[in-house]
Amino acid sequence: MGAVPNKPVERTPVVLPHWTAPVLAFAAFGGLVGWRMGASALSSGAGVVAGAAFAFAGTYLLIQALTLAHPGLGRATVLEAAATGLLLLLPFAILALAAELLLGWKASQVFSSAGLMTACGAVGVEVARRGGGRLRSMLVPSATAFLLSAAWVVLSTFAAANWKW
């Protein structure tokens, strides 16, 4: 009998849910805000929970906006694009943690805003790559990122100024 040719094994890439990266990143950003509020486990924990809730809400808003802007693509395609693009939040969260904890900078808001704008832009690029209109694929995520960034800066500033635990 002849040898059976080696058949390449097809592997499905492991894709994290679309909300994983933003929740991890904003849990870190929220934890930093909470730590700055009172440097206690309670304030840091409250910040982590608030950051994770903000990330869930923001990701939902982004997905809804993109799904409405690109009805022909389908929700699954938008979710896949979001999962890929939002991974760019993680390096910004790591940089914020390093800057705050190792260097003593108070720069988590800067990293969160820059991370949001960059990651949402990457989501727009991913949506365009998957067949979305180029203009809508950039305007919708950019506008959403701007609104989310402004909301996060206002909320985190308000929390840091008013709640001392």
PATOR-60131 format. One record per residue (C-alpha): residue number from 1; residue in one letter; chain; x, y, z. Coordinates in steps of 0.02 Angstrom, whole numbers, plus 50000, padded with zeros to 5 digits. Each point is the difference from the previous one (the first is absolute). Layout:
residues N
vexgu:doza:vexse:x:y:z
NUM:A:A:X:Y:Z
...
//
This chain:
residues 165
vexgu:doza:vexse:x:y:z
1:M:A:50000:50000:50000
2:G:A:50056:50174:49963
3:A:A:50039:50130:50132
4:V:A:49863:50121:50045
5:P:A:50055:50176:49961
6:N:A:50013:50114:50148
7:K:A:49846:50104:50008
8:P:A:50019:50169:50085
9:V:A:49902:50010:50160
10:E:A:49877:50142:49994
11:R:A:50003:50101:50159
12:T:A:49871:50125:50049
13:P:A:50076:50153:50080
14:V:A:49946:50031:50178
15:V:A:49900:50159:50000
16:L:A:49964:50086:50163
17:P:A:49827:50074:50024
18:H:A:49989:50179:49937
19:W:A:49984:50070:50177
20:T:A:50153:49915:50077
21:A:A:50136:50127:49956
22:P:A:49898:50156:50044
23:V:A:49943:49927:50165
24:L:A:50178:49953:50050
25:A:A:50068:50169:49945
26:F:A:49866:50105:50083
27:A:A:50006:49894:50157
28:A:A:50183:50051:50008
29:F:A:49960:50183:49962
30:G:A:49861:49999:50130
31:G:A:50111:49916:50127
32:L:A:50129:50137:49976
33:V:A:49867:50134:50024
34:G:A:49940:49912:50157
35:W:A:50177:49980:50065
36:R:A:50028:50185:49973
37:M:A:49837:50036:50095
38:G:A:50054:49919:50161
39:A:A:50136:49870:49977
40:S:A:49891:49868:50083
41:A:A:49936:49833:49942
42:L:A:49821:50064:50007
43:S:A:50032:50151:49890
44:S:A:50103:49899:49876
45:G:A:49868:49863:49995
46:A:A:49863:50127:49969
47:G:A:50104:50075:49861
48:V:A:50026:49829:49920
49:V:A:49813:49965:50004
50:A:A:49958:50172:49932
51:G:A:50129:49983:49862
52:A:A:49936:49829:49950
53:A:A:49821:50064:49996
54:F:A:50054:50148:49894
55:A:A:50088:49881:49880
56:F:A:49847:49890:49981
57:A:A:49889:50150:49967
58:G:A:50125:50081:49880
59:T:A:50028:49839:49903
60:Y:A:49812:49975:49986
61:L:A:49981:50178:49935
62:L:A:50139:49977:49872
63:I:A:49929:49834:49938
64:Q:A:49825:50071:49986
65:A:A:50060:50154:49905
66:L:A:50102:49897:49878
67:T:A:49860:49873:49975
68:L:A:49877:50141:49961
69:A:A:50125:50085:49883
70:H:A:50037:49838:49907
71:P:A:49838:49900:49991
72:G:A:50064:49892:49857
73:L:A:50150:49933:50095
74:G:A:49911:49909:50138
75:R:A:50028:50006:50186
76:A:A:50122:49853:50002
77:T:A:50118:50090:49881
78:V:A:49993:50159:50104
79:L:A:50033:49900:50160
80:E:A:50150:49915:49920
81:A:A:50069:50168:49941
82:A:A:49973:50074:50174
83:A:A:50088:49854:50084
84:T:A:50151:50026:49888
85:G:A:50009:50189:50007
86:L:A:49967:50021:50186
87:L:A:50153:49895:50042
88:L:A:50098:50162:49977
89:L:A:49933:50060:50167
90:L:A:50109:49877:50095
91:P:A:50170:50080:49964
92:F:A:49931:50168:50057
93:A:A:49939:49922:50162
94:I:A:50171:49922:50030
95:L:A:50084:50167:49966
96:A:A:49881:50088:50119
97:L:A:50035:49873:50137
98:A:A:50187:50017:49975
99:A:A:49992:50190:49994
100:E:A:49894:50016:50157
101:L:A:50075:49863:50107
102:L:A:50182:50003:49948
103:L:A:50030:50179:49946
104:G:A:49874:50090:50110
105:W:A:49918:50090:49854
106:K:A:49816:50042:50010
107:A:A:49966:49958:49819
108:S:A:49866:49866:49996
109:Q:A:49875:50119:49920
110:V:A:50121:50038:49861
111:F:A:50031:49817:49965
112:S:A:49815:49956:50009
113:S:A:49953:50137:49877
114:A:A:50141:49959:49880
115:G:A:49961:49816:50014
116:L:A:49816:50025:49964
117:M:A:50032:50107:49847
118:T:A:50131:49880:49932
119:A:A:49900:49842:50034
120:C:A:49839:50069:49928
121:G:A:50096:50055:49846
122:A:A:50066:49823:49984
123:V:A:49823:49934:50015
124:G:A:49950:50115:49857
125:V:A:50143:49934:49893
126:E:A:49947:49822:50039
127:V:A:49819:50036:49953
128:A:A:50058:50080:49836
129:R:A:50109:49848:49964
130:R:A:49849:49889:50022
131:G:A:49897:50095:49873
132:G:A:49932:50152:50092
133:G:A:49998:50170:49919
134:R:A:50165:50089:50027
135:L:A:49929:50168:50054
136:R:A:49871:49927:50119
137:S:A:50128:49877:50066
138:M:A:50108:50144:50058
139:L:A:49873:50132:50050
140:V:A:49890:49891:50110
141:P:A:50141:49927:50107
142:S:A:50088:50168:50011
143:A:A:49844:50089:50060
144:T:A:49962:49860:50123
145:A:A:50179:50003:50065
146:F:A:49992:50188:50022
147:L:A:49839:49988:50101
148:L:A:50064:49855:50105
149:S:A:50167:50085:50030
150:A:A:49917:50161:50056
151:A:A:49880:49904:50112
152:W:A:50142:49900:50080
153:V:A:50105:50155:50033
154:V:A:49853:50094:50077
155:L:A:49943:49853:50106
156:S:A:50173:49952:50061
157:T:A:50043:50181:50040
158:F:A:49837:50021:50094
159:A:A:50030:49838:50096
160:A:A:50180:50043:50044
161:A:A:49951:50174:50059
162:N:A:49847:49956:50102
163:W:A:50013:49825:50071
164:K:A:50138:49975:50127
165:W:A:49986:49825:50074
//
